[in-house]
């Protein structure tokens, strides 16, 4: 699985003009299930994200995780994180898990974050979503479960 994590002051997701989810201080997590991923992959990535120390402590150092600061997570599916741009000008997405596999893994990832004690809201898998955010820092971190294989 791949995740693009942004430390945010606020973030929200809107579909067809209706706001589906909104958080204040916390993490916006754009996530993509890749071909070959399974529930174990989703859980391990969720645990890594939950422990990621990118929030400032009293000394101003990035030393706290989202749970330490009472923050929330907004999880949004984004298959374009699987983009292969190695050839031509049009990205390919053949390494992304197909929707019938990607949706349950996306949902499992979000549910596992919640089981870890974090407040979690989600977008709508496969929808054309408008994501609004105020990046705090800015701090943006890329994670790929294949990096730990």
N, C-alpha and C positions, 0 to 999 in steps of 0.2 A: 504494500500500500504506500501511497505517497500522500504527504500532507504539507500544505503551506500554512504556516501558523503566523498570525499577526497579533501582536499585543495591541489592544484597542481600548480607547476611552468609551467607545460605544460602537455598536454594530446592529444592523437589522436586515431582514430579508422580506421583500415584497413580491407577490405573485399576482398578476392581473389586477394591480391596484390595491390589493388587500395585504396588509402587513401580517405576516405569518409568525415572525419571531423577532425579538429585540433583547439585547443585553446592554448592560453598562460596562464598567471596567472588567476586562477579562481577555479571552482569546477568541478570535475568529479563526476557525479551522476549516480550510478548504481541503477536501479529502477525495482521493481517487483509488478505487480498488483496481488492482492490476491482475492480469491473467495469472492464474496459479495461486492467488492469495486465498486464505481460508480464515476461519474464525480465530485461530491462534494468532495469525498475522495481525488481525484487527485488534485483538486484545493487547498484544505486545506494543503496537504502535500507540494505542490509547494510554497505556501505562507510561511510555516514554514522554508523551505529550503532557500528561498530568504532572510529571516530575520535573518538567523543563523549568529551570530557574532563570526566568527572564524579567522578573519584576524587581524593582528596586527595594533594598532593605533600608534601614535607618541611616546607613552610611552612604546611600546613593549607589550601591553596587547591585548589579543584577544577581540576586542571590535567593529570591523567593519564587515559589511556584504559584500557579493560579489559585490553588486551594489555600495557600498561606495568606493570601490577600483578600480572601472572601470573594473572589471573582467568579465569573460564569463563562461558559463555553457556548459559542454558536457554531454548529457543525453544518457545513454546506457541501453537498456533493458537487464535484467538478471534474468530469472525465477528461477535460482538456489538460490536466496535469500529466496525462500520459502522452502528450504530444511528442512525436518524433519529427524533428526538423532537420534531420541529416541530409535529406534529399529535396531539392526543388524549393518552391516557395509555399507549397501547401502542406501543412502538417498532417501526419498520419496518426491515427489513434488505435491501431490494431493491437497494441499491448495492453489496452484497458480491458478490464473484465467486462463481458457482455452484461447488459442491464439486468438480466434475470439472476446473475451472480453478484453484480456490483451493488444492487439495492440492498439485499440482506446483509452484505458485509458493511456497507455504510451505516445501516441501522444498528448492526452489532457493535460497531466502533462507538457510536454515540451512546448506546445503552451501557457499554462497558465504562465509559467516562462517568456516567451517572452512578453506576455501581461503585465507582471509586470515590463517591461522595461529592462530585461536582454538579452544580446546577447546569443543565444542558438544555438548549433549544436547538431546533433543526430547521433547515430549509425543506424544500419539497423535491425529492429525487426526480430527476428528469425534466423538471419544470424550467421554463424560461424565467429566471429569477433576477430581480434587481437587488444587488447587495450594496448597502450603504455602510460606510465605516469611517471612523476617525482613528487612524493609526497612531499609536502612542509611541513616540520615540523619533522616528519610526523604528520599530523592531519587527523584522520579518525573518522567519526561520524556515528552511526547507528540510524535511525529513523524508527518507525513503527507507522502507523496511529492508530493501535489498542491500542497503549499505551495511547492515548488521548480519548478513547471511554468512 
